[in-house]
Amino acid sequence: MNVVYRITYPNGKIYVGQDRTNSINYFGGASSELIAKDFTWEQRQSFTVTRNILWESETATRSEVTQKEFEMIRRHKSNNPEVGYNLMPPLRR
């Protein structure tokens, strides 16, 4: 099962990604360095993230999944550093 998901961090920022196996244990490839900058040492000791499936398909090609992922990144504005942690696609200015 192919999915596009949204991870929401305790500070409200999000990351949108894809998983072509729909693994329950996969939480994306967001930059650990970027995320760490937003949390104090104390905040990092215990926090909860949420993973929501935004889209799923059993038959989509890799290209179609990537296209849908980028669509969702733009829709949710997660490539805007004030909103989220996605670095790609670049924010259009």
C-alpha positions in Angstrom: 0.0 0.0 0.0 1.4 3.4 -1.0 0.6 6.3 1.4 1.3 10.0 1.7 1.2 11.0 5.4 1.6 14.1 7.6 3.6 14.0 10.8 2.6 16.7 13.3 5.2 17.7 16.0 4.3 19.2 19.4 5.2 22.7 18.2 2.5 22.4 15.5 5.0 22.1 12.6 4.4 19.3 10.1 6.3 17.1 7.7 4.6 15.4 4.7 6.2 12.3 3.2 5.5 9.1 1.4 5.8 5.4 2.4 5.4 2.8 -0.3 5.1 0.0 2.3 2.7 1.7 4.8 5.0 0.6 7.6 3.4 1.4 11.0 6.9 2.2 12.3 8.0 4.7 9.6 7.9 8.4 10.6 9.6 10.0 7.7 12.9 11.4 6.6 12.6 15.0 8.0 15.9 16.6 9.0 16.7 15.8 12.6 18.9 18.9 12.8 16.0 21.2 11.7 13.6 19.6 14.2 16.1 19.6 17.1 16.6 23.4 16.7 12.9 23.9 17.5 13.0 22.1 20.9 14.8 22.6 24.1 16.6 19.8 25.8 13.8 19.5 28.3 11.1 19.4 25.5 13.1 16.7 23.8 12.9 14.4 26.8 9.3 13.4 26.1 7.0 14.4 23.3 4.4 12.9 21.0 4.1 13.1 17.3 1.0 12.2 15.2 1.0 10.5 11.8 -2.1 10.9 9.7 -2.6 9.3 6.3 -3.5 11.9 3.8 -3.8 9.7 0.7 -3.4 6.0 -0.2 -3.3 3.8 -3.2 -2.7 0.2 -3.9 -1.9 0.7 -7.6 0.0 4.0 -7.9 3.4 4.0 -9.5 6.4 5.5 -7.7 6.1 8.6 -9.9 2.4 9.0 -9.1 3.1 8.7 -5.3 5.9 11.3 -5.5 3.6 13.6 -7.5 0.9 13.2 -4.8 3.4 13.8 -2.1 4.5 17.1 -3.7 0.9 18.1 -4.2 0.2 17.5 -0.5 3.4 19.3 0.6 2.2 22.4 -1.3 -1.4 22.0 -0.1 -0.3 21.9 3.5 2.5 24.4 3.0 5.0 22.1 4.8 7.8 23.4 2.7 7.4 26.8 4.4 9.9 26.8 7.3 7.3 28.6 9.4 4.9 25.7 8.9 6.9 22.6 8.4 10.1 20.7 7.9 9.9 19.7 4.2 12.9 21.0 2.1 11.5 19.8 -1.2 9.9 20.9 -3.4 11.5 24.3 -2.8 9.1 27.0 -1.6 8.0 29.2 -4.5 8.5 32.9 -3.7 
